[in-house]
Amino acid sequence: MNGAAKGAIVGGVFLTMVGAAGYGAYTLVGGASDGGSGSGGATRAEHRTGPPDAKETAETAKAFLAAWAAGDERAAADLTNNPAVAQGAVGDFRTKAYVSKAVITPGTPTGSKVPFSVAAEVTYQGVTKPLAYASTLTVVRGLTSGKALVDWQPSVLHPQLQKDEKLRTGAPAAPPVKAVDRDGAELTAQKYPSLGPVLEKLRTAYGPTAGGTPGAETWIEPAAADAPRRVLLTLAEGKPGLLKTVLDADLQDAAEKAVAAYPESSVVAVQPSTGHVLAVANHRADGFNAAVQGTRAPGSTMKIVTAAMLIDRGVVSADKVVECPKTVSGGGRSFHNLENMELKGATFATGFAKSCNTAFIGQMKAVGDESALADEARQVFGLGLEWKAGIPVFDGDVPDAAGPEAAAEYIGQGRIRMSPLNIASVTATAKTGVFRQPVLIEEGVGERVLARAERQMRPGTSRQLVQMMRQTAASGTAAGVMASVGGDKGAKTGSAEVDGAAAPDSWFTAFRDDVAAAAMVQSGGHGTDAAGPLVARILTAS
């Protein structure tokens, strides 16, 4: 053989070594039990300190990949800095992910990092399909041994694996579903990316009863019990059952396009007359479905609930003159308006439309009950009542508060937590005067009992809220954003300060005819900076 290529047998597996660096392709044979040697750079560095050198990195990576390729999980694990965890994961690669064969090809090391590609075959119940991907390992110095070791991370086995996640192959617990919108149009994650986790949740909840049959898949098992699994490979197609949702494909498309323009954004649209969720979309780096599960302070969009409470209790009315000074004391703390705004002789409706903080906090003494806001949120708006929407959702949290924290909650700060779904529901409730729990799947499908509010909003309260939201859209803080939206429209802007954030979260909610929408853009600035244009785009499409 020439000097450019050498052949060797490593643990019963043929290893082709290409080039002077000694790297090549390792083939894992399913039944192999003899592994790669635990020798190499790792055993020669027991008393060394500092980062591994190039030779140690190369030898350690070579030995680890050879052991993994040979199916010797013990030898591979001993070459890492977390052998207990690595041994189980490498073993599961064959026994639980059902990888029957793999060719592992290292690339050129860069410092302590060694890239490699895996061309694998997964075999389950007589069906074999390819699974190919690239990953990277890092070689570090063992803290106590001084050896050069692979820094064990789940992503070594597969780049999509995160902490405590597992690679698995088998028949899914739930058969696939063909989800369709309210008019029968098919909904897929390929066409509507934000629906990926939603569709997986719907499959988990309704797949067993939708009439389908399971196939076989390779997937990533998430660490969190309520997180959706991520399918990497379909070995055998199951027969999908049909599942009708109340989503609107056209609005979902508009929502997907709207969030694409704003990183870290989430939006929801609901139908006030029914509570049907029409669209759910997110644009987030972490993939979290913040549109329905987010837990952020909603800022001044919460003033819809506060205004309802104040009107219900007879403290204010839309046309009553309410002071809006630059600052006001609430629970012993001073609160101010944006840019120290002051409105003299203005009505409460104008204070709402201009988002005057002091006009709201200034009513605390007249209310005289620090639990009034939390009661209104639960009893009238249905917040915190364990919503059964068809997928897991956050149902809002307006805790009882006292002192300055109670004052902060009047303007959507403090310990209040909401998702865009919650705020869209608040707007829908204000619009109709009736809380209708948001759902993606109609009531009657599956064993669910929907949340019911303890009492309806007083008709006069609803009329005044709608009047104030219309004024906000026509001449208040939302006027510019809502100018392009036709029909009967109303809105409320909001921004929420977050400790340590460079900019506040941007919130915006609005209605147009029988559609209500709410959006949040994390660190997006004021309500009209990011969330407002996002909502306006969806309402224009409705």
N, C-alpha and C positions, 0 to 999 in steps of 0.2 A: 504494500500500500504506500502511496506517496505521503509527503509530510502534511498535505492540506487536509487529509481526511483519515481518521483512524477508527477502527472498529473495536468494540469491547462489549463484554457481557456484564451487566450490572443487575444482580439479583434475579437472574433468569430472564432479563429483558434486554433486547438488543439496543445498544446505544450508539448512534452515529455521531462522532465528534467532528465538528467542522471548524477549521481555522485554528490559529495558534491559541486563541482564548480557551479552547476546550469546551465550547458550548455546542449543543446539538439538539436532536429531537429524541424524547424519551417516550416509549410506548407502554402504556399500562395495559396489561392483560387481565381480564376480569378475575380469574381465579388465582392470580399470583399471590404468594405469601412471603416470598423472600424479598426483602427490601434493599434499598440503597444503603451504602455504608454510612455510618455516622461519623466517618472521618472527614478529613479536609480541613479547611481553615478553622473550624470550630474547635478541634481538639488541640490545635497548636497555639491557642491564644489564651490559655487559662490564666495567665498572669499579666496579660497586657491591659493597657488602659487607652482611653481615647477612641475615636471612631475607627472601625475596621478599615484596613487599607484595601487597595484594589484586588490583591491576591486573595485576601481573606473573604472579601465580598463574593468574588467569583467562585471560590471553592465551596463556601457555605451554601450559596444558591444552588450550585450544581448538585451537591449532596442532598439537599432538601428536595429538589425537583425529582431526582432519581428515586428517592425513597417514596415520595408521593406517587410517582408514576408506577412504581412496582407494587403499590398497594400496601406498603408497610407503614401503617399509621404510627406505630411506636417509634420507628427510626426517624420518620419525618417530624414527629412531635418533639423528639429530643433535640432537634436542631432549631427549635424555636424558643422564645423567651416566655412561653406560656404552654408548656407541654400538656398539662391536664386538659385544657380546652381544645388545643390543636389536635390531640389524638382522637377525640370523639368526632370532631368535624371532618378530619381526613378519612376516618373510617366510614362515616355516614355518606361520604362522597360515593362510595361503592354500594354500601348496603341499604341506604335509604334514598339516595338520589338515583340509584340504579344506573350509574355510569359504568358501562360494560367495557369500554375501551376509550383511551385518550392518548393523543400525541401532544406532548408538551414541548414547545419550542422556545427556548430563551432568546431574548434579543440582546442588544449591546448594553452593558451596564452604564449607568450615568451616576457617578459617585457611589452612594450606598444603595441606589435603586436598581433593580433588575427587572425589566419588562419581559413578559413571556406570553405566548399564545397557547390556547388549548383547543384542539380539534377533537371533540369527544363524541361518543355515541352513547345514547341512553336506550336501554332495553327493558321493556316492561310488558309482561304477559305476551311474549312472542313478537312484540312490535319494537323495531329499532329505528331511531331517527337521530340525525346529527345535531350536535349542540356546539357551536364554535364561539369563542370570545377571547378577549385579551385582558390581561391583568398585570399587576406589578407587585413585587415584594421588596421589602427594605431590610437590609442587614444592619444590625446594631450590635453594640458591645453589651454582653450580659453584665448586669449590675454586680452580681456576686461571683460568678464564675470567671469573668474576664474573657469568655469565649465570644467569637463572632456568631451571632444567632439571627435567625429570621424573626423580625418583629411581627408577632402573630396578630393578624387582623382577619376578620371574616372575609374581607374583600380579596384576600389572597386566593381563596377558592373560587370566588366569582366576584367581579367588580361591583355588582349591585347589592351584595350582601352587606348589611349594616350590623351594628352591635346586637348580639343575641338573636340574630335571624338565622334561619336554617334553609338548606337546599333540600327539597323533597320531590319525589315522584310517586304518583299513584292515581287512584280514582278519586276525583274531588268529592267532598262530602255532599255537595249540592250539584245537580245537573245544570248544564248551561240554560240560559233563558234568552229568548229573543224579545228584548224590550222594545215597545213601540210607544209613540206619543199619543196624545188624546185623539188624533185623527188617523192613527194606524201607521204612521211613518216610522221606519226602523231607526233606533237610536244605537249608535256604535261609538266606541271610544276612539276609533280611527277618525271618524267624521267630527265628533264632539269630544275633544281630549279631556275636558273638565269632568265629563261623565264617567271616566274610567273607574275611579273609586266608588262612585254612586252605583254603577251597573254591577260591580263586584259585590257590593253590599246587598243589592236587590237579589242577586243570584243566591247569596247565602241565605237570605230571609225567605225567598219565595221559590227557589229552584226545586226543593223537594216536593212541592205541591203544584207546580206549574205544568206537569205532564211530560217533562223531558226525561232523558236517560243519560247517566254520566258517561264520560269518555275516560281518557287517561292524559295526564299532564305532568310537566315538571314545573315547579313553582318555588318562589321564595316565601317561606313561612315567616310572617312578621313576628316581632317580639311582643307587641301589644295584642291582646286577645281580640279587641274590637277593630283592628286594622285589617284592611283587605289583603289577601294574598296576591302576589304579583306573578302571573303566569309567564314563564320563559319559553316553553315549548309545548305544543299540543301533539301528543303521540297518536291519539285516536279521538276523532270527533265524536262528541256525544250528540244526542238528539235534543235540541233546545225546546223548552216549553215556551209558550207565548205568555208574556206579561204586559198588560196595558198599564201605562203610567198616565199621569195627568199633565206631564210636561208638554210644551209646545215647541216643536222642532224649529220653527222659524225664529221664535224668540231665543231659543237656545243658541242658534247660529249667531244671532245678533249679540248675545251675551259673550260668546267665545271671542268674537271679533273685538268687542269693546274692551275686555280685560287684557287682550294682547298688547294694547297700547300702554298699560300701566303695570309695571312689576309690583309684586306683592299686593295685588288687588283681588277683591272678591265681590260678587254681586248675586242677588237673588231677586226674582220677580214672582209675585203671587197674584191671584185673582181674588179681590176683596169679597165678592159675592159668594164664593165657595170655599176659600182657603186653599185652593189648588196651587201648588208650586209649579210655575210655568217655565222657569229657567234657573239653573245653578251653574255658576262659572267661577273659576279661580285662575290666577296667573301667579304662581308662587314657586320659589326655588325648592322648597321642601316638600311639595306635593300635597300639603295638608289641605283638607277640605274646609277651609276657614269660613266659607260662605254659609255653612250650616253648623259648623262645630267651633267656630271662633269664640274667643272669650276676651274681648277687649272693651274698654270703657267707650261708650258711644258718643260722648260729648253732647252737643246741644240738640242732637236728634231726640234725646231723652226728654227734651222740653215738651214734646207732644204729650207724654204721660203726665209730666208735672202740671202742664196747663189743664189737662182733663181733671186732675185731682183738685186744683184750685177752683175751677169752675163748678165741679160737682159739689164742693163744700160751700159754695156761695161766697168765696173770698174775693173773686174777681169775675168779670165778664169781659167779653171781647171789646166792647165799646166803653168800658170804664177807664177813666184816666188813672194810670199807675206810674208812680215815679220811677225814673230810670237815671239815677245819679251815676257819676263816674265810679264810685266805690260804695260798698255797703258792708256792714258787719254781719256775719252769719256764724252763730255758735262761738263767738269770740275770735273769729278770724276775719281778716279783711279780704273781700273779693272785688275784682274790678272787671270792667268790660274791655273788649278788644280795642286797643288804641285809645283807651280811656274815653270811649264814647259816652255822650250824655244826651238824653232826649227829654226836653222839658214839655210838659203838658201833653204827652203822648198817651194814646190808649194802650191797653194791654195787647191788643191785636198788633199795633205798631211795634211794641216792644218785642213781641214774638217774631214778627217779620224781620226785624233788624237784629234779632238774636241778642237782646239785652240781658246779660246775666243778672244784673242787680235788680231788675224788675221782678225776677223770679225769687231770688234769695231773700229779697226784702219782704216777702209775704210769709216767711216762716213763723214769725211771732203771731200773726193773725190766724194761722192754721192751728198752732198750739199742740200739735200731735206729731211727734217725730217719726211715728210709724205710718203716717198717712200715705206717703209716696209708695212704700213697699206694699201696703194694702191695696192701693189703686192698681199697681202693676199686676198683682196676683189676681185680685177679685174681678177686675174689669178687662184687663189686657191679656189675661191667661199666661203671664210670664211665670216660669218656675213650676209649671204644673205637669211635668213629665210627659212631654209631647211624644206621640207615637206616629211618626211621619211616614213610616215605611222603611227608613234607614235611620241609624243613630244620628240624632241632632242635639244640639245644646238648646235648652228651652229658656235661657235667660236667667239672670240672678240680680235681684234688687234687694239686698239685705237690709234689715232694720239698722238704723244708724242714729247716732246722737252727736250733738255739738257741731263742730266744723265739718265733720264727715257727712252729717245729714245735709248741711248746706251744699256741700260739693255734689251730693247726689241729685239735688234739684237741677243741676246743669250737666248731668251725665258724667260726672267724675267720681272720685271716691272709690268705693269697692263695687260699684255696679259693673256687670259684665254682660255683654251682648254679642250676638253674631249678626251679620246682615239679614239672615232669615228672621231673627227676632224683631229687628227694626222694620223690615218690610211688613211683618205681621202687625206691628204697632200702627203703621200707616193705614193698613187695611182695616183695622179695628176702628180707627178714627174716622175713616171714610164712610163706613157702614153703621157704626155704633154697636156692632156685634163682633165678639171674638169668635173666629172660626179657626180652629187649630190647623196650621199648615200641614198638607200631606202631599206626598209624591204618588201614593197609591190610594185609590178611593177607599173610603170606609166600607167595611164589609168584606174586603179581601184580606184573608188571614185573621188571626185572633187578636184584634186590637180594640181597645176602648179609647176613643179620642178624648183629649182634655176638654173640659167645659168650664167656662168662667162662672164664678159664683153669682155674678149679677151683670146685667147689661148696662151699658153707658146710658145716661139720661139723654133723651132725644135732643134737648136743647144744648147739651154739652157737645154732642157730635156735630150739630150744625155750626156751632161756634168754632170748633177745631178745624172743620173743613173751610170755613170762611177765612180763618187766620192762615191756613196753609195756602189757600188761593192768593191771599194778599202777599205772602212771602214769594210766591212764584211770579206775581205780577209786578211788584214794586219793592220787594224786600231783598234779602241777601241772595236769593236764588234767581232773581229776575234775568240776569244775563245768561245764565246757563239754560234756563227754561224757555227762553225766547223762541227757540226752534221747535218746541213741542206744542202741538196743537191740541184741540179738544178741551174738555174740562180738566184742569190741572191744578195741582197744589204741591208744595214742597217744604222741606226743612233742611237747612244746612247744619253742619256740625264739625267740630274738630276736637280731638281729645289729647291732652298732654300726657306723655308717657315718660316716666323717669328714665333718664339716660339716653333718650332718643334725640336725634339731631333736629327732627321736625315732628309736629303733632300728627296723629292719625287723621286722615281725611275721611269724613262721613257725609253721606247725602242720602236723603230719602224723598220720594215723590210719588204722586199718583197721576195717571191719565186715564180718565173714564174708568174702566173696570180692571185696570192693571196698577199694582203698587210695586215699587222696586226700591231696594236699598243697596248701597255699596260702601265698602271700606277699603281704603288704600293705606296700608301700613306706612307710617312716616311720609305720607303724601302731602302734608300741609293742610291748608284750610279746606272746608267742604267743597268750595267751588274750584279748587285747584286741580283736583284729580277725580274724586268720587262723583262730583256733580256731572261733568261731561260724560262719564261712564253711564250713569243712570239715564241722562237725557237721550243718549244714543239708543238705549233699549226701549225707552218709552216712545221714541219716534218710530221705531220699527213695529210697535204693538198695534 
